[in-house]
Every structure is written in C-alpha cells, then in structure tokens.
C-alpha cells in the first residue's frame, strides 16, 4: 500500500479496509454461496439493520473458517467463558459495523 507524504498510517481505516476485503472475498468465494445468499449488499435502511448485518457477517466468517458444526460446538465452551475472547468478538462486530456504517453514509439524511 502506498501513501502520500502527507498521509500517516491509520489503523482504524486499515481495519475497515481489511473488513471490506474479507467481506467481498466471502461474498465471492465459490461454495460459500449457501452461506451468503442473503448477503448481497452492505446497504441497510437503519443502523440497527446495519448492526444485525455486522453480527451476521461475523457469524458467517466463523462458519466459513470452520464449517464443521460439531467442532464449533466443542470450541464454543472455551471462548464463551473467556472475557478476552468475548472482547475480540465485540471488536470484530464493531469493525464490520464501522464498514457497513461507512458504506451507508452513516445513515445521514441529505
């Protein structure tokens, strides 16, 4: 990635870029169509719908990464009771929500 001399590295912007790339990659992965039928756009009518979409994207990423439901069930106990894991989950949802909010113009009335 190249930056102009007047630009500095912005970690938040970088994380949003990564989230967008992962979202686009997920939506175009062959074989992931079963999991992404209703994820054709980041556009939503309200912030609440955007938040729900952020959660759905996070869940779909987990299913894509670990498609075996039995393995996910076994692993769930480990992270469900770990505060750091829960904070990380919140962060992933927040990054997705930030990306969705930006895509929707932060739902500003024009």
C-alpha positions in Angstrom: 0.0 0.0 0.0 1.4 3.4 -0.9 0.8 6.6 1.0 1.2 10.2 0.0 3.8 12.1 2.0 1.1 13.9 3.9 -0.7 10.7 5.0 0.1 8.6 8.0 -0.9 5.1 8.8 -4.4 5.0 10.2 -5.1 1.6 12.0 -8.9 2.1 12.1 -9.0 2.8 8.4 -6.7 -0.2 7.7 -9.0 -2.5 9.8 -12.1 -1.2 7.8 -10.2 -1.9 4.6 -9.4 -5.4 5.7 -13.1 -6.0 6.8 -14.3 -4.8 3.4 -11.8 -7.1 1.6 -12.8 -10.1 3.7 -16.5 -9.3 3.2 -16.1 -9.1 -0.6 -13.9 -12.2 -0.6 -16.5 -14.1 1.4 -19.3 -13.0 -0.8 -17.5 -14.2 -3.9 -16.0 -17.5 -2.7 -17.3 -20.4 -4.7 -19.0 -22.9 -2.4 -19.8 -20.1 0.1 -23.0 -19.3 -1.7 -25.0 -21.4 0.6 -24.0 -19.2 3.5 -24.2 -15.9 1.6 -27.4 -16.0 -0.3 -28.8 -13.1 1.7 -25.5 -11.1 2.0 -25.5 -9.4 -1.4 -25.0 -5.9 -0.2 -23.8 -3.9 2.8 -26.6 -1.4 2.3 -29.2 -1.3 5.1 -32.1 1.1 5.9 -31.2 1.7 9.5 -28.2 1.5 11.9 -30.0 -1.4 13.7 -30.2 -3.3 10.5 -26.5 -2.5 9.9 -25.6 -3.9 13.3 -27.6 -7.1 12.7 -25.7 -7.4 9.4 -22.4 -6.9 11.2 -23.3 -9.8 13.5 -24.4 -12.0 10.6 -21.1 -11.3 8.7 -19.1 -12.2 11.8 -21.1 -15.5 12.2 -20.7 -16.3 8.5 -17.0 -15.8 8.7 -16.8 -18.3 11.6 -18.9 -20.8 9.6 -16.7 -20.3 6.6 -13.5 -20.7 8.6 -14.7 -23.8 10.5 -17.5 -25.4 8.5 -17.8 -28.4 10.9 -20.6 -27.6 13.3 -19.5 -30.3 15.8 -16.0 -28.7 16.0 -17.6 -25.3 16.6 -19.8 -26.7 19.4 -16.8 -28.2 21.1 -14.8 -25.0 20.8 -17.6 -22.8 21.9 -17.2 -23.6 25.6 -13.6 -22.3 25.5 -14.3 -18.9 24.2 -17.8 -18.4 25.6 -16.4 -18.1 29.1 -13.2 -16.2 28.3 -13.6 -12.4 28.7 -10.7 -11.7 26.2 -12.4 -13.8 23.6 -15.7 -12.0 24.1 -13.9 -8.7 23.8 -12.3 -9.9 20.5 -15.8 -10.9 19.2 -17.1 -7.5 20.0 -14.2 -5.9 18.2 -14.9 -8.0 15.0 -18.5 -7.0 15.1 -17.5 -3.3 15.6 -15.2 -3.4 12.6 -17.9 -4.9 10.4 -20.4 -2.3 11.7 -17.9 0.5 11.0 -17.6 -0.7 7.4 -21.3 -1.0 7.0 -21.9 2.4 8.5 -19.4 3.9 6.1 -21.0 2.1 3.2 -24.4 3.6 4.2 -23.1 7.1 4.6 -23.6 6.8 8.4 -27.4 6.9 7.6 -27.3 10.7 7.3 -30.3 12.4 6.0 -29.4 14.5 2.9 
